[in-house]
Amino acid sequence: MEDMITTIFVLGDEILKALNIKEDPQVKMNNAEVMTVGLVAAYFFVGHHERSCQFMVEHNYLKNLLSKSRFNLRLHNIGEPIWMLLFQVIAQTFKELNPGQECQEYILDSFPVPVCDNIRIDRLYS
């Protein structure tokens, strides 16, 4: 887990440097940290950003945290081309780190899940 988090951060930071993306010097969390927290949340915490932030602070990966709304804004302000490039680099890196697994298969679960089940809706219109 530690190696994965460190690798994600370093790759994200190097990509941002290579693309010459500058940040305001007053930011509490740089873009590489924001991207790392987002990916750690997706991979280890089922997309729960607050748990990911809490974990990253407790294990000394981060020193400063943004508020929930500010973090969400910063995460969504990172452009899609940057995310796609980061995903490609991470995928290639992990493929090279695991050479014995040449035939990798990915499964996408597309089974619909009900979000809301209004059991009382019939009573409202009876």
Helices and strands as residue ranges (DSSP letters): H 2-18, H 31-44, H 49-58, H 68-77, H 80-97, H 121-124
